[in-house]
Amino acid sequence: MAQSALVIGGTGPTGPTIVHGLIDRGYEVTILHGGHHENPEIPSSVRDIHADPHFVETLSAAVADERFDLVIAQYGRLRTIVDVFSGRTERLVAIGAATGMAATPRNPLWGRMGRPALLTEERIIQERDLETAKIAARMAEAQNHLLEAHARGAFNATYLGYTLLYGPNQPGPQDWSVVRRILDGRRELVIADGGLKLETRGYSQNVAQSVLLAVDKPQESAGKSYIVSDRNTYTMKQRIDFIAAVAGHSFEFIDLPWPEARPAHPLWRYYREHRLTDSDLIRTDLGFTDVTPSDVALQKSIEWLIAHPLEYGGEIEGQIGDPFDYEREDALILAARSASASVLDSPYDLPGWGHQYRHPKAPGEQWQRPAKE
């Protein structure tokens, strides 16, 4: 008899890859989701349940007294899913955010220098303050609730923390801020701080493989929490340049300090700081790899967005928070150019960097600043 699998979610960007992977492994698959979106890539043989997995009453009513050998929780309220399926499945693989449960950058628990730019599984300090950081604290509670259920034998659990995803069918696709401006013929693009921000991301078709690895290796991944992301991280400007090249476009960059670079804030996801993670643990434990390399992944993602442009002003575009207010952008660009010209009229010469070790041309010669060329 085939093993049974319930995929909560399943119609999003990673869902079809996971569903097909489970079918290939011999599972009889059921998906459960809110019914707001369907995905034609899901085979018709897959049972489709419409229910809201955020509430015990709706989720319990939808699954009645069914048991499943495997539950994959990609959507809904994790705490609810844990409670409903405790003792009703052998294996629960939960997908959530990689660092969403981390304490806020200014939390004193990080130490005097604050939160480090690069987070790994063992470096995350969880948020506890429900008053000032409710969402992060609730995410920490949910992850702990899952692992506590594992510890008491309710099921064998693994938590997979995704970084920001990109790829076809992605809700609120971050890169749309660049792609729409290309489609609209914009030649000037406001960027912040030289476009040097670093943000770790994950290609949807790559991260989906982490779920199947956790399914294949239940003992190796038992009771563990993993960060799942691309191996390589690029600066924001590198990504913008690549997106433009894929589209056969070029931008003149209007480089402004963060406070003034307001049109760039949606693309930066309203955070100036770097957001970096490390996926070495899942690569070591489970053999996770980037099946699709970064350049191919981003090219596929951008080509899909160009071929399937978002509805202007629609629900998905609204998730990005970009007003695409070109009139105000142009006014800001004009003011920035005027201010830049004024700054350049105030010369500020520098002596240049001097190497910290001496390079003597004769024995005993003391350190000297190199002559300025």
C-alpha positions, -999 to +999 in steps of 0.1 A: +000+000+000+013+034-010+023+058+018+001+089+022+014+125+021-005+157+029+010+189+015-004+220+032+000+246+005+012+232-027-001+256-053+027+282-049+061+284-066+076+254-049+045+233-046+044+214-079+081+204-076+075+189-042+042+172-052+058+157-083+088+146-062+065+128-037+046+111-065+079+099-080+087+085-045+055+064-045+034+086-022-003+091-026-005+129-024-032+152-011-029+190-011-047+213+013-049+250+007-072+280+010-086+277-025-076+312-035-052+300-061-049+269-082-019+257-101-023+238-134+010+220-128-006+199-100-016+165-115-054+159-116-048+126-097-038+147-066-067+151-042-074+188-035-089+199-002-099+236+003-096+247+039-080+274+060-050+260+078-047+289+101-073+277+125-078+245+144-115+243+138-112+246+100-081+224+096-095+197+119-129+197+100-111+194+067-090+163+076-115+148+100-100+116+115-075+110+086-039+100+093-010+107+070+024+091+069+039+124+060+028+160+064+046+189+047+035+223+061+043+251+037+013+274+045-009+283+073-002+287+111+025+263+121+014+261+158-021+250+146-007+224+123+015+210+150-015+207+174-038+191+148-013+165+136+004+156+168+001+118+170-016+116+136+015+115+114+049+099+116+067+127+099+062+165+097+084+187+076+077+224+083+087+253+061+090+288+075+113+318+075+151+315+079+156+344+103+122+358+108+123+347+145+156+364+152+157+391+178+155+427+164+189+442+156+190+464+187+181+437+211+208+438+239+210+400+238+232+403+207+259+421+227+273+456+224+279+455+186+244+444+178+231+417+155+258+403+131+253+407+094+257+370+088+233+346+106+236+308+108+214+283+126+235+284+158+239+322+158+202+331+158+190+346+191+152+343+192+129+372+198+108+370+230+092+404+232+056+402+222+050+439+227+076+454+204+083+425+180+052+404+180+056+387+146+092+376+152+083+364+187+053+344+175+075+328+148+100+318+175+072+303+195+059+283+165+093+269+157+099+259+193+064+244+195+073+222+165+106+210+180+091+204+214+065+182+198+093+163+181+111+159+215+081+144+232+075+119+204+045+134+187+062+129+153+096+132+136+100+169+127+123+190+107+121+228+102+133+243+069+138+281+070+137+297+036+154+330+028+137+354+004+126+334-026+126+343-063+115+324-094+084+319-115+050+323-098+066+339-067+041+361-047+053+397-044+084+392-066+111+416-055+126+419-089+094+433-104+105+468-092+133+466-118+114+446-145+084+470-146+107+500-150+124+482-179+090+474-195+079+510-190+111+523-207+127+540-177+163+548-183+172+562-149+171+541-118+175+554-082+197+531-061+207+535-025+243+535-011+259+525-044+237+493-046+261+476-022+234+459-001+238+422+003+207+400+007+208+362+006+180+347-015+169+313-027+157+301-061+123+285-056+131+254-076+163+249-057+148+253-022+120+228-031+147+201-033+155+207+004+120+194+013+125+162-008+159+157+009+143+160+043+118+134+032+145+111+019+167+115+051+143+115+081+169+103+106+197+127+095+173+157+097+153+146+127+147+174+152+168+198+133+163+234+119+180+243+087+185+276+067+179+270+030+193+295+005+214+299-026+251+293-021+261+327-036+250+362-026+253+392-048+251+429-043+219+447-053+237+465-081+250+432-095+215+418-096+201+450-112+229+450-138+222+413-146+184+418-148+189+447-173+213+426-194+188+398-196+162+422-208+185+440-232+183+472-213+206+496-196+201+521-167+218+553-157+221+549-119+211+578-097+231+569-065+218+585-033+222+579+004+195+557+019+174+584+035+171+602+001+168+571-021+131+566-014+122+551-048+147+523-041+132+514-007+107+488-020+134+470-039+156+471-008+125+457+011+126+488+033+158+477+051+192+494+046+212+467+064+227+436+048+207+404+054+230+374+051+226+337+060+247+306+055+232+273+042+263+252+050+245+230+076+219+215+053+246+211+026+267+191+050+239+171+066+217+163+037+238+171+006+217+201-005+231+218-036+220+245-061+206+223-088+202+255-109+231+279-107+225+315-097+229+331-131+206+306-148+181+308-119+179+346-121+177+346-159+148+321-158+130+342-131+134+375-151+123+359-184+092+345-167+083+380-152+088+396-187+066+369-203+040+371-174+039+407-163+020+415-131-012+434-133-004+471-128-019+481-094-031+445-088-029+423-057+006+408-063+021+442-073+006+457-042+025+432-021+058+448-031+048+483-019+063+501-049+041+531-061+059+534-095+054+571-092+076+583-120+066+619-117+079+621-082+109+600-091+118+624-119+115+654-095+138+636-070+163+628-098+164+665-109+169+676-073+197+650-068+216+661-099+214+697-087+227+688-052+254+666-067+267+695-088+268+717-058+288+691-038+313+686-066+320+724-065+334+719-030+367+700-036+379+677-009+413+662-017+426+631+000+462+619+004+455+584-008+459+551+011+494+542+024+503+505+028+509+497+065+542+479+059+573+496+047+588+489+013+624+501+017+646+507-012+677+507+011+685+490+044+669+507+075+647+530+055+617+541+075+581+539+065+571+567+041+538+575+025+540+566-013+543+596-035+509+605-049+507+598-086 
